[in-house]
Amino acid sequence: MRDLLLNNFWWKVTALLLAIVVWLGFQPRDKHLNLFPDAYKATYVRYLVRHPVTIIKPATDQREFKVTPSEVDISLSGDQKILEELKASEVRASVDVVKLNTKTNLLPINVYFPKDADIKRESVSPDRVQVEVLKE
């Protein structure tokens, strides 16, 4: 019995692997066996260069601010079709100055995009901006 299994062992392994490949190749497309579901999921990256930074503040806040730099580079990843259809106006880079108390501050950039889209923020460059209060 042992001799039956080990005789020409590598030829038998090769034949088994070829049989599996042929079997997978002739499966219908909608019922195709996916052994590695996330391995073939392509990730697409979209870059928004020189995207403007907006300021979030209450309507009653009369202060004027200067943001340096006023534009940032954003990279988003996700499904190619979703990112190609995404308009730059649907993405917002903003800085929150609600709790700002000193004259000059280094604040983080918040990036907002449609919640229903399967999008991930990869990077923002620079990730912080300098916010200066010009007029109290």
C-alpha positions, 0 to 999 in steps of 0.5 A: 500500500505504501509503495502504491502511494509513494511510487512516482509521488511527484507525478501524482502530485502534479496530476492532482494539481493539474486536475484542480486547475482544470476543474476550476477553469471549467466552472461557471463564472457566477459560481467560480470558486474563489480561494483567495477573496481579498487577494484579487480585490484591486485597490485603486488610489486617487490623488486630489492635488492642491485641494482647498482647506476650509474652516469650520467655525460657529456662525456667531464666531466673527474672528478672521483666520489665515490658514497656512498652507491653504491647500493640501494633497489628499490620497484616497483608496477604494473601488476604482469605479467609485473613486472615478465617479467621485467629484472633487467637490464631494471631498472636503478638507477642513480644520476645526477652529471652534476651541481655538484660544491662542493666536497661532495654532497647529491643527490637524486636517479632517477629510470628509467624503460621502459615507455610503462610498467604500472609500478609505483615506490614505494620506493627507499632506501636510497633515497639519496646518497653521491657523492664525487669528487675524481679527478678534 
